[in-house]
Amino acid sequence: MFDSLPVLPLFDQPAPTPFVAPEPLTKSAKLWLPKRVLFTPDALDEPFGQQIYERVMAHDLEVEVLKSNRLTNLRGADARETYRNAKNTLAVVKAPAGALRLQPTPPSADWQMNLAEGCPAHCQYCYLAGSLQGPPVVRVFANLPQLLENTANYEQPGRLTSFEVSCYTDVLGIEHLTGSLAECIRHYGTREGARLRFVSKYNHVDSLLDLPHQGHTRARVSLNAEPVARRMEGGTASIEARIQALRKLALPVALGGGGYPVGVVLAPIMLVPDWRKHYTNLLDRVADALDFDCDLTVEFITHRFTPGSRDVLREWYPNTSLNFDESIRAAKRNKFGGVKYVYQPDDMRPLKQFFYEEWQRRFPNAPILYWT
Ligand code: SF4
């Protein structure tokens, strides 16, 4: 039945025939070394801010200490230059008091716990487009220990409360400069009633392997079909490198791994030409890499966009081949009147059936957390 599914023109190029799985690329992500590093005075007053300062200096980066706590002069001559400059800027700031009021983040976790906002990667469908205000500078929070302590107020007695740190950044993409993810993992290792969740498209996991996580952190990697990753996810690790990172995180400590509960986030699922073959190839490779018992989950997220995110993405990536044609989508409204465009039910149904069947066949003991 899947062969009869119409393929939506998400990419401009025609489908290759016959199907040949692309040779896996093994490239690691390049370490992000921003051209500009800004510290606000308040951030430098924080002991954790000082630690970030040391890390940044150890990477031979120049630091500008600002005179005030406001970030200014972030815009370039036009949208392209603003984007380019912002993606090359790390700003270390103190999170405002509002950051202590956590927001729910279903279905991924109970609450968001943001250690930073902004991301060094260049995904053409980026989830942050339209949700963060202003130029997409990476803002890292120097008062992280205070933010972490605050989350204890959200733990509910008698049940495990989950905190997601990946809503507004790629936590591994900035970890070499911040150490923030390690700080979170150590913190939640001491909290019996709380669980931490993160997800990444980077592969630098070695610094996480020896941390005392106590099984309280679920380490997830974001995976996709090769054509999506290669053409849409600039600056990230290759799919193969991410799969090998997943293996390292999941391997028992006695075998040199991190012994973490792990997860796959398959997102955003796209109806690219030959989608069934590409995703089959991906799932086969994950199964090959996880050839041992481990605590594994999966989350399935199909591609969607809002009018706001589409406008921002078109500005950021004017040459994108991502198709934003609303006429081949279903409009889904939320209770505040906002609209997002998702796949139509006739497309969604076979997609869902395919992923559920193929996942359960390979990983019968790994729960599917949700499909959206
Ligand atoms: S990794 Fe996530 S946050 Fe970063 S650019 Fe890609 S989609 Fe956006």
Boltz pocket constraint, residues with backbone or C-beta under 6 A from the ligand:
constraints:
  - pocket:
      binder: B
      contacts: [[A, 119], [A, 120], [A, 121], [A, 122], [A, 123], [A, 125], [A, 126], [A, 127], [A, 128], [A, 168], [A, 169], [A, 170], [A, 201]]
      max_distance: 6.0
